[in-house]
């Protein structure tokens, strides 16, 4: 029997915030394997948040924090990376949707509260599936860190850590997010229909259907058709109430069609 995993019980975003702060705090511990990982983690966050790489020879030191819920920001800290001091903001999500205006407001609040002029590295970290709507954060200067990339980083640095917390979180990311996001949609296509209970699989299926319909009409004039996204609501896992696939204009006699009913039954899937 596998030993119990702490993160099977600590599943909230606050628990993820705690792990991030814990790993960042190790950066100031010299001559320790987790200290090396903490400094490498800050280099990764800097790259994601600024788009700029950091020379491995450059020193890294946390100069303030890390702090949870600093001016309603999930995780905030300041670090010296080489000869630069940077303010790091991390917005942490599991399955929620971003609010770009709120993200901008939080960054502006921190800039007013700590008017030292340091550049920002803003990171949108989400363990759940990255939908197109999540990419709106880029417009507000946030880089996206997903579960696959973080898991790959943690696995790369796992040797010599000997930390049960570290290894438990790596396993949690793999079993709870990386593996399901990799395997569930292929499992659906292989006939495991119950995978449709997941919003991300519903979206992948409808997007694939859209793309195949357009491909089958290549070279022909087809009405405008676009996947709109995932509508959050009390769907109870029914794909026909969760996905707003798109609007198709001018289908018949100038009428528009909506692929997915608004509040109807499965029979209303194509509703004028």
C-alpha positions in Angstrom: 0.0 0.0 0.0 1.3 3.4 -1.0 1.9 5.8 1.9 -0.6 8.6 2.4 0.2 11.9 0.5 -0.1 15.1 2.5 -1.4 16.9 -0.6 -4.3 14.4 -1.0 -5.7 16.3 1.9 -4.2 19.7 1.4 -5.8 20.4 -1.9 -6.7 24.0 -1.8 -5.0 27.0 -3.5 -3.8 28.0 0.0 -1.9 24.7 0.3 -0.2 25.4 -3.1 0.6 28.9 -1.9 2.3 27.4 1.2 4.4 25.0 -0.9 5.5 27.8 -3.2 6.5 30.0 -0.2 8.2 27.0 1.5 10.3 26.3 -1.6 11.2 30.0 -2.2 12.2 30.4 1.5 14.8 27.7 1.0 16.7 29.9 -1.5 18.4 31.7 1.4 19.7 28.5 2.9 23.3 27.9 1.7 25.0 24.5 1.3 21.7 22.5 1.2 20.1 20.6 -1.7 16.8 22.4 -1.2 18.6 25.7 -1.1 19.9 24.9 -4.6 16.4 24.0 -5.7 14.9 27.2 -4.2 17.3 29.4 -6.1 16.7 27.5 -9.3 13.0 27.9 -8.7 13.3 31.7 -8.4 15.3 31.6 -11.7 12.4 29.8 -13.3 9.9 32.2 -11.9 12.0 35.1 -13.2 12.1 33.6 -16.7 8.4 32.9 -16.8 7.5 36.3 -15.4 9.9 38.5 -17.5 10.7 36.3 -20.5 14.4 36.7 -19.7 16.8 33.9 -18.9 19.1 34.1 -15.9 22.8 33.0 -16.0 23.2 30.1 -13.6 26.4 31.7 -12.3 24.4 34.7 -11.1 23.6 34.7 -7.4 20.0 34.6 -6.1 18.8 35.8 -2.8 15.3 36.5 -1.3 15.3 40.1 0.1 11.7 40.3 1.3 9.1 37.6 2.0 7.8 35.3 0.8 4.4 36.5 2.0 1.0 35.0 1.3 -2.0 37.2 0.6 0.0 40.4 0.5 -2.5 43.0 -0.6 -4.7 40.1 -1.7 -1.9 38.7 -3.9 -1.5 35.0 -3.5 2.3 35.0 -3.1 4.6 38.0 -3.1 8.3 38.3 -2.5 11.3 40.3 -3.6 14.6 38.7 -4.8 18.0 39.8 -5.9 18.8 38.0 -9.2 22.4 38.9 -10.2 22.6 42.6 -9.9 18.8 43.2 -10.2 16.1 43.3 -7.5 12.8 42.1 -8.8 9.3 42.0 -7.2 7.7 38.6 -7.8 3.9 38.2 -7.9 2.3 34.8 -8.2 -1.4 34.3 -8.9 -2.2 30.7 -8.0 -5.2 28.8 -9.5 -6.4 25.3 -9.5 -9.4 25.3 -11.7 -10.7 28.8 -11.6 -10.7 31.4 -14.3 -8.5 34.5 -14.3 -9.7 38.1 -13.8 -7.2 40.1 -15.8 -8.5 43.5 -14.4 -8.1 42.2 -10.8 -4.6 41.0 -11.6 -3.6 44.4 -12.9 -5.1 46.1 -9.9 -3.2 43.9 -7.4 0.1 44.7 -9.2 -0.7 48.4 -9.2 -1.5 48.2 -5.4 1.8 46.6 -4.7 3.6 49.2 -6.8 2.0 52.0 -4.8 2.7 50.2 -1.5 6.4 49.5 -2.3 7.4 52.4 -4.6 11.0 51.3 -4.9 10.9 51.1 -8.6 11.9 47.4 -8.9 10.8 45.6 -12.1 8.0 43.0 -11.7 8.0 39.3 -12.6 4.3 38.4 -12.6 3.4 34.7 -12.8 0.0 33.1 -13.4 0.4 29.5 -12.0 -2.4 27.1 -12.7 -2.4 23.4 -12.0 -5.7 22.8 -13.8 -6.2 22.7 -17.5 -5.1 25.9 -19.3 -8.1 27.1 -21.4 -7.9 29.8 -24.0 -9.5 32.2 -21.5 -6.4 31.8 -19.2 -4.2 33.4 -21.9 -5.9 36.7 -21.2 -3.5 37.2 -18.3 -0.7 37.7 -20.9 -2.2 41.1 -21.8 -1.6 42.2 -18.2 2.0 41.2 -18.3 1.7 37.8 -16.6 3.6 34.7 -17.8 1.9 31.4 -17.5 3.3 28.5 -15.5 1.4 25.3 -15.9 1.5 22.0 -13.9 3.5 20.2 -16.6 6.3 22.7 -16.7 6.5 22.9 -12.9 6.4 19.2 -12.5 9.2 18.8 -15.0 11.3 21.3 -13.1 10.7 19.6 -9.8 11.5 16.2 -11.2 14.7 17.5 -12.7 15.8 18.7 -9.3 14.5 15.9 -7.1 17.8 14.0 -6.7 19.3 14.6 -3.3 16.4 16.5 -1.9 15.3 13.8 0.6 12.3 15.9 1.5 9.0 14.1 2.0 7.1 17.4 1.4 8.9 18.0 -1.9 8.4 14.4 -3.1 4.8 14.4 -2.0 4.0 17.5 -4.0 5.8 16.1 -7.1 3.6 13.0 -6.8 0.5 15.1 -6.2 1.2 17.2 -9.4 1.7 14.0 -11.4 -1.3 12.0 -10.3 -3.7 14.9 -9.9 -2.9 17.0 -12.9 -0.1 16.1 -15.3 -1.2 12.5 -15.9 -5.0 13.1 -16.2 -4.5 16.1 -18.5 -2.2 13.9 -20.7 -4.3 10.7 -20.6 -8.0 11.5 -20.2 -8.8 12.8 -23.7 -7.0 9.9 -25.5 -8.9 7.6 -23.1 -12.2 9.2 -24.3 -11.3 8.6 -27.9 -10.5 5.0 -27.1 -14.0 4.6 -25.7 -13.9 5.5 -22.0 -16.9 7.8 -22.2 -17.0 8.7 -18.6 -14.1 11.0 -19.2 -16.6 13.5 -20.5 -17.5 14.4 -17.0 -14.4 16.6 -17.0 -14.8 20.1 -18.4 -11.4 20.1 -20.0 -12.2 16.8 -21.8 -15.6 18.2 -23.0 -13.8 21.3 -24.3 -11.1 19.2 -26.0 -13.7 17.0 -27.6 -15.8 19.9 -28.9 -12.7 21.8 -30.2 -11.6 18.6 -32.0 -15.0 18.2 -33.5 -15.0 21.8 -34.7 -11.6 21.4 -36.2 -12.5 18.2 -38.0 -15.7 19.8 -39.4 -13.7 22.7 -40.8 -11.1 20.4 -42.2 -13.8 18.3 -44.0 -15.0 21.5 -45.7 -11.6 22.7 -46.7 -11.7 25.0 -49.7 -15.5 25.5 -49.3 -17.2 28.6 -48.0 -18.3 27.9 -44.4 -20.0 30.1 -41.9 -17.8 31.7 -39.2 -17.4 29.3 -36.4 -15.4 29.7 -33.2 -15.1 27.8 -29.9 -16.1 30.3 -27.3 -14.9 28.6 -24.1 -16.2 27.0 -21.0 -19.3 28.3 -19.2 -19.0 27.8 -15.5 -22.2 26.7 -13.9 -24.2 23.9 -12.3 -23.7 21.4 -15.2 -23.3 18.3 -13.0 -20.8 17.1 -15.6 -23.2 17.2 -18.6 -21.3 18.5 -21.6 -24.4 20.0 -23.2 -24.8 22.4 -20.3 -21.2 23.3 -19.7 -19.7 24.1 -23.1 -20.6 27.2 -25.1 -18.9 25.9 -28.3 -19.7 28.8 -30.6 -22.1 30.8 -32.7 -22.6 30.1 -36.4 -24.0 33.0 -38.3 -26.2 32.8 -41.4 -26.8 29.0 -41.4 -30.4 28.9 -42.8 -32.3 31.9 -44.3 -30.0 34.3 -42.5 -30.6 32.8 -39.1 -27.9 32.1 -36.6 -27.2 28.9 -34.8 -25.8 28.2 -31.4 -23.8 25.0 -31.0 -24.8 24.1 -27.4 -28.1 24.9 -25.8 -28.4 27.8 -23.5 -30.6 26.2 -20.8 -32.3 23.5 -22.7 -32.2 19.7 -22.8 -29.7 17.5 -24.7 -32.3 17.4 -27.6 -31.8 21.1 -28.0 -28.1 20.7 -28.9 -28.5 22.7 -32.1 -30.8 25.5 -31.0 -31.8 28.4 -33.3 
